[in-house]
């Protein structure tokens, strides 16, 4: 008898074999679909639904997938998200067209070509001292009720339906990425190297705000959640952005504290998202309590060695992702996509501990036919026993 999607996900993340490999798509900015391919998919499958955006944030560009399309995509998860405060959303809705989009932290995006936005507004580029942080007036109000007013009811409805795993993702930008947004990547990385005490102070200040929202978010969810997504992008195609030593000395304690904070308040599994080649840090992730690692960027140097990852970490961490968005999804044929999905599942799937998704959000250069080839390949080849 087939499992429900929720049963399928829970079985897999408990390192047991479900009826088929679960599929994660459409539920956060790390596992979603940009608006252009979403519109094209709707056209192909004959679905008429509005073009809404997750987080009510058009400049992010990621679609809020309608339920008919989610069903056609065989997605085994549904998402619960927070929102920016209503005042922030209203300000951005009413600002001059094509002007900078500023979030509740004071950082923001600039339109580089029509419809494409780049994070280039950094409110603390020159900050060097704790006094600079104290004097900044733009720290967000995490108690604003409009951030989470919908969360309890959304999660309750999904739990009562009891069909899909609930993956909850508050849009925080976690400490490392948020520090980059506040200062710019180059200034903050220089501070990590030259002024580690200041860098640590900024990360810790950000973490305090993240925990304030996370605590209220988890209270609203109650028991109606299966997975909490957090994350910091730490890798490039070929290496880490910072050294393992710097990670362990400065950032790892903050991640460890944050994960401990979450796990003290929920039984949900923790999904940690980090793009790039983060293989040197997976032991650290396991140590601090990461249950699920996403997105398994197979175009990254060491992350491409899936057999080694499965052998070393397959009993301790669930792999979520693995379908290359660098070459296969945007430039491969539908048959190449199918072959890649089958290959990844055959390596990572045995014994459970595997969920398939694209490596990060499906971008605008991905043909809709390849998205459908990916999800249909999971349905065709992902049933256990894998062969």
Phi and psi in degrees as a GROMACS rama.xvg file:
@    title "Ramachandran Plot"
@    xaxis  label "Phi"
@    yaxis  label "Psi"
@TYPE xy
-62.4127  146.796  UNK-2
-81.0346  157.727  UNK-3
-69.6598  163.329  UNK-4
-59.4164  -40.3459  UNK-5
-64.3386  -45.0424  UNK-6
-60.4562  -37.7991  UNK-7
-62.9555  -46.8917  UNK-8
-65.9999  -46.3917  UNK-9
-62.1303  -37.4962  UNK-10
-63.95  -46.2418  UNK-11
-63.7469  -43.4625  UNK-12
-77.5774  -9.22921  UNK-13
-94.3765  13.5467  UNK-14
60.562  44.5034  UNK-15
-126.822  160.078  UNK-16
-86.4733  119.541  UNK-17
-82.1819  -165.587  UNK-18
-72.5238  -36.231  UNK-19
-147.597  165.142  UNK-20
-63.563  128.106  UNK-21
-68.1246  156.186  UNK-22
-122.138  126.64  UNK-23
-113.651  113.607  UNK-24
-156.486  139.033  UNK-25
88.7541  16.1432  UNK-26
-123.315  1.10308  UNK-27
-162.331  174.826  UNK-28
-73.8457  -7.43474  UNK-29
-97.9406  -13.1277  UNK-30
-132.662  22.135  UNK-31
-98.9846  -161.214  UNK-32
-136.715  130.444  UNK-33
-66.9516  163.418  UNK-34
-64.5242  -38.4711  UNK-35
-61.9221  -52.6225  UNK-36
-66.6878  -31.0768  UNK-37
-61.193  -46.6077  UNK-38
-59.7115  -41.3581  UNK-39
-67.9595  -37.6052  UNK-40
-63.6611  -44.5337  UNK-41
-58.5767  -39.9975  UNK-42
-64.3313  -43.1473  UNK-43
-64.8186  -42.2784  UNK-44
-92.2424  0.30638  UNK-45
75.4936  32.1596  UNK-46
-100.398  131.814  UNK-47
-108.482  111.809  UNK-48
-150.172  152.919  UNK-49
-67.436  156.258  UNK-50
-90.3463  78.3438  UNK-51
-94.0251  160.466  UNK-52
-117.132  143.181  UNK-53
-65.5507  150.01  UNK-54
61.9194  12.2636  UNK-55
52.3021  46.2868  UNK-56
-134.034  84.5258  UNK-57
-58.6216  -35.0092  UNK-58
-67.5634  -22.7789  UNK-59
-68.1151  -33.5372  UNK-60
84.4824  3.83282  UNK-61
-99.0561  130.953  UNK-62
-75.7411  147.233  UNK-63
-90.4442  101.584  UNK-64
-72.9752  130.321  UNK-65
-69.8882  161.086  UNK-66
-67.4474  -37.0016  UNK-67
-62.095  -41.3068  UNK-68
-70.6937  -39.3884  UNK-69
-58.8826  -40.2507  UNK-70
-65.053  -43.0073  UNK-71
-65.2186  -29.3316  UNK-72
-81.7451  0.998888  UNK-73
60.3104  27.6621  UNK-74
-69.1359  130.135  UNK-75
-92.4437  3.77827  UNK-76
-130.582  155.862  UNK-77
-131.854  151.32  UNK-78
-106.942  151.024  UNK-79
-125.02  122.332  UNK-80
-122.313  162.593  UNK-81
-96.1994  -170.205  UNK-82
-138.138  157.506  UNK-83
-66.1977  156.629  UNK-84
-54.7327  148.299  UNK-85
-57.3312  -36.6145  UNK-86
-63.0153  -38.1431  UNK-87
-67.1921  -44.7127  UNK-88
-63.9047  -40.9988  UNK-89
-63.6881  -43.6149  UNK-90
-59.7083  -40.9284  UNK-91
-74.5863  -32.6541  UNK-92
-64.9175  -34.0562  UNK-93
-97.8637  -0.981948  UNK-94
-71.8189  167.252  UNK-95
-60.9985  139.398  UNK-96
-55.59  138.235  UNK-97
71.0965  4.87114  UNK-98
-81.0266  169.925  UNK-99
-59.3676  142.056  UNK-100
-102.789  114.5  UNK-101
-110.193  131.109  UNK-102
-90.4192  -174.566  UNK-103
-74.9206  -6.09968  UNK-104
-94.3692  -11.9035  UNK-105
96.039  -4.39078  UNK-106
-91.7529  168.218  UNK-107
-174.148  -170.387  UNK-108
-124.981  149.301  UNK-109
-117.237  139.194  UNK-110
-76.9536  114.45  UNK-111
-90.586  -34.9087  UNK-112
-139.54  160.667  UNK-113
-53.2872  120.783  UNK-114
89.2104  -8.61696  UNK-115
-115.706  127.356  UNK-116
-118.957  140.744  UNK-117
-124.326  135.463  UNK-118
-71.5157  101.162  UNK-119
-133.876  4.3829  UNK-120
-103.705  114.925  UNK-121
-124.892  111.86  UNK-122
-77.6013  -15.9382  UNK-123
-126.09  48.3512  UNK-124
-65.8985  -27.3963  UNK-125
-105.982  4.23595  UNK-126
-63.398  136.426  UNK-127
-134.419  -12.2505  UNK-128
-134.501  162.951  UNK-129
-62.0179  -34.115  UNK-130
-61.5635  -36.0703  UNK-131
-62.2712  -38.8038  UNK-132
-68.8705  -40.8011  UNK-133
-63.4685  -33.7674  UNK-134
-85.4718  -7.8037  UNK-135
-72.4276  126.934  UNK-136
-94.6045  1.45354  UNK-137
-99.2885  11.3519  UNK-138
-62.384  139.762  UNK-139
-76.1755  154.019  UNK-140
-91.4427  102.336  UNK-141
-80.4308  -3.16046  UNK-142
-93.0729  -2.28237  UNK-143
-58.2326  119.347  UNK-144
-67.2674  -20.5018  UNK-145
-72.3468  -10.4281  UNK-146
-67.4803  -35.9026  UNK-147
-131.308  16.1211  UNK-148
-59.5831  -27.0481  UNK-149
-93.8816  -11.4674  UNK-150
-65.2055  -46.776  UNK-151
-59.4368  -47.1323  UNK-152
-69.1351  -40.7329  UNK-153
-60.827  -48.2638  UNK-154
-65.3011  -39.4227  UNK-155
-61.9798  -43.3659  UNK-156
-63.4465  -42.4174  UNK-157
-65.4571  -40.9375  UNK-158
-65.7715  -39.7563  UNK-159
-67.879  -33.346  UNK-160
-67.0695  -37.3587  UNK-161
54.7883  42.6534  UNK-162
-113.325  -34.4799  UNK-163
-122.158  147.447  UNK-164
-66.0165  141.905  UNK-165
-101.781  116.471  UNK-166
-110.748  114.937  UNK-167
-104.494  133.577  UNK-168
-139.141  91.8749  UNK-169
-70.163  133.506  UNK-170
-82.606  92.5196  UNK-171
-105.962  -29.5744  UNK-172
53.5655  113.536  UNK-173
-81.0123  175.237  UNK-174
-50.573  -46.9257  UNK-175
-67.9561  -47.7071  UNK-176
-66.1597  -38.218  UNK-177
-66.9167  -37.7073  UNK-178
-62.3286  -40.1318  UNK-179
-62.4212  -38.3042  UNK-180
-68.5695  -35.0432  UNK-181
-75.5037  -34.4807  UNK-182
-111.688  -20.2581  UNK-183
93.1574  144.761  UNK-184
-62.9276  -47.1746  UNK-185
-62.8214  -48.2653  UNK-186
-61.4082  -39.6046  UNK-187
-70.759  -39.5261  UNK-188
-63.6378  -37.1112  UNK-189
-63.7165  -38.6345  UNK-190
-66.8719  -35.7885  UNK-191
-61.926  -35.5168  UNK-192
-81.5807  -42.591  UNK-193
-97.0291  -29.6277  UNK-194
-133.49  64.5188  UNK-195
-61.1027  -29.8886  UNK-196
-65.6248  -40.9315  UNK-197
-67.3539  -44.4484  UNK-198
-58.3072  -42.1183  UNK-199
-64.2071  -40.6832  UNK-200
-63.2304  -41.3686  UNK-201
-65.6134  -45.7006  UNK-202
-59.8248  -42.1183  UNK-203
-68.3648  -37.1411  UNK-204
-63.7059  -42.8358  UNK-205
-64.1295  -42.8953  UNK-206
-61.1887  -35.1627  UNK-207
-59.9272  -45.8842  UNK-208
-66.2977  -40.7953  UNK-209
-60.4388  -41.8711  UNK-210
-69.321  -33.4142  UNK-211
-59.8061  -46.3379  UNK-212
-70.9889  -42.409  UNK-213
-59.7898  -40.2067  UNK-214
-61.919  -45.4161  UNK-215
-69.052  -37.4071  UNK-216
-61.7381  -45.736  UNK-217
-67.3504  -35.8457  UNK-218
-61.2607  -40.7264  UNK-219
-69.33  -35.8051  UNK-220
-67.9345  -39.3799  UNK-221
60.3372  -134.743  UNK-222
-85.1879  -0.195178  UNK-223
-89.4348  60.0808  UNK-224
-160.001  142.649  UNK-225
-110.859  -33.0231  UNK-226
-139.846  134.125  UNK-227
-108.935  123.298  UNK-228
-94.296  129.434  UNK-229
-131.141  -177.068  UNK-230
159.84  159.699  UNK-231
-144.092  126.641  UNK-232
-72.6679  115.948  UNK-233
-117.636  -5.08153  UNK-234
-123.843  159.951  UNK-235
-112.522  -174.035  UNK-236
-60.7515  -32.721  UNK-237
-118.272  -8.51358  UNK-238
-166.675  -173.974  UNK-239
-85.2767  155.66  UNK-240
-72.3092  -38.5607  UNK-241
-121.198  160.501  UNK-242
-70.7798  155.392  UNK-243
-54.1882  -38.1799  UNK-244
-62.8367  -45.1927  UNK-245
-65.9191  -39.2715  UNK-246
-59.0955  -48.5609  UNK-247
-68.6734  -31.1485  UNK-248
-82.6597  -35.5152  UNK-249
-109.421  -50.6783  UNK-250
-94.5905  -35.6353  UNK-251
-56.9796  -44.4349  UNK-252
-59.5897  -32.9566  UNK-253
-71.7384  -42.9837  UNK-254
-61.5336  -44.2338  UNK-255
-61.1683  -43.8808  UNK-256
-64.0125  -40.6097  UNK-257
-65.4593  -44.5727  UNK-258
-65.7895  -40.4802  UNK-259
-61.5343  -40.1204  UNK-260
-59.6549  -44.0504  UNK-261
-66.5001  -46.9156  UNK-262
-70.4633  -19.7613  UNK-263
-74.4867  -11.2372  UNK-264
-120.568  -3.69768  UNK-265
-156.465  153.032  UNK-266
-90.5949  -0.6552  UNK-267
-63.9912  149.775  UNK-268
-74.6819  150.286  UNK-269
-101.059  119.5  UNK-270
-98.5956  124.323  UNK-271
-108.521  122.766  UNK-272
-100.95  126.267  UNK-273
-150.511  117.202  UNK-274
-70.4406  164.906  UNK-275
87.2285  -170.87  UNK-276
-85.7165  90.8725  UNK-277
-106.756  16.8573  UNK-278
-53.3482  -38.4568  UNK-279
-64.1163  -12.6143  UNK-280
-108.548  0.524801  UNK-281
-64.6135  -38.7122  UNK-282
-57.3543  -40.0079  UNK-283
-64.3326  -42.5814  UNK-284
-60.0276  -44.2579  UNK-285
-61.0141  -43.4593  UNK-286
-61.1782  -37.5367  UNK-287
-91.0358  3.2683  UNK-288
105.893  12.2633  UNK-289
-67.1347  129.114  UNK-290
-96.6201  -34.2764  UNK-291
-133.51  130.568  UNK-292
-109.386  132.329  UNK-293
-136.391  143.679  UNK-294
-108.606  11.4353  UNK-295
54.7109  69.5027  UNK-296
-74.9365  94.9785  UNK-297
-69.3067  -11.3124  UNK-298
-83.6203  -10.2383  UNK-299
-74.8973  151.036  UNK-300
-54.4022  -67.534  UNK-301
-79.6261  -23.0629  UNK-302
-70.284  -13.6197  UNK-303
-74.5957  -17.4573  UNK-304
-86.3651  75.3946  UNK-305
-63.2597  -40.5173  UNK-306
-57.7036  -39.6845  UNK-307
-66.7098  -41.9558  UNK-308
-61.0335  -45.0499  UNK-309
-63.6021  -42.3586  UNK-310
-66.1665  -43.2261  UNK-311
-77.5912  -39.1246  UNK-312
-122.958  -2.56413  UNK-313
-62.2617  -22.7914  UNK-314
-87.7033  -13.3217  UNK-315
-114.403  -13.3755  UNK-316
-147.308  145.659  UNK-317
-93.3895  133.075  UNK-318
-91.7616  128.589  UNK-319
-126.965  114.592  UNK-320
133.277  -133.52  UNK-321
94.5669  -12.985  UNK-322
-96.1573  111.756  UNK-323
-57.2885  122.459  UNK-324
-101.415  2.61791  UNK-325
-86.4546  -40.7028  UNK-326
-129.287  -49.074  UNK-327
-63.8496  -54.8375  UNK-328
-66.0681  -46.4694  UNK-329
-77.1782  -32.5006  UNK-330
-119.631  -11.2655  UNK-331
-78.2756  165.791  UNK-332
-79.9161  167.071  UNK-333
-60.2135  -35.7068  UNK-334
-69.0938  -37.7854  UNK-335
-64.6715  -37.2618  UNK-336
-62.8095  -46.4608  UNK-337
-58.5843  -43.9628  UNK-338
-63.7382  -39.4363  UNK-339
-68.4398  -41.4671  UNK-340
-59.9685  -44.7312  UNK-341
-63.1171  -41.8633  UNK-342
-61.7628  -47.3477  UNK-343
-63.3286  -43.132  UNK-344
-65.1549  -38.5516  UNK-345
-65.3252  -29.696  UNK-346
-85.478  -48.5192  UNK-347
-91.0128  -17.4966  UNK-348
-79.5254  -32.8949  UNK-349
-56.0665  132.011  UNK-350
81.4984  4.89602  UNK-351
82.8236  -161.376  UNK-352
71.1411  27.9746  UNK-353
-143.646  132.391  UNK-354
-132.464  133.977  UNK-355
-91.1336  135.245  UNK-356
-155.836  167.907  UNK-357
-67.9454  152.81  UNK-358
-71.8333  99.1449  UNK-359
70.7857  -174.366  UNK-360
-63.2706  142.57  UNK-361
-66.8124  116.362  UNK-362
-86.6167  173.648  UNK-363
-67.2965  -16.7718  UNK-364
-88.1616  4.05301  UNK-365
-91.4641  122.978  UNK-366
-63.554  140.838  UNK-367
-60.2054  -31.4962  UNK-368
-61.3396  -32.4658  UNK-369
-75.0624  -31.5473  UNK-370
-64.2311  -45.4059  UNK-371
-66.2986  -36.0666  UNK-372
-63.4812  -39.0025  UNK-373
-63.2281  -51.794  UNK-374
-70.3928  -34.1763  UNK-375
-71.4044  -30.2852  UNK-376
-66.4534  -35.5176  UNK-377
-62.7182  -43.8099  UNK-378
-66.8575  -34.9152  UNK-379
-80.3075  -43.7011  UNK-380
-107.39  -7.08627  UNK-381
-90.9932  5.37617  UNK-382
-80.6023  138.122  UNK-383
-81.977  144.093  UNK-384
-74.4411  135.997  UNK-385
-68.5805  140.345  UNK-386
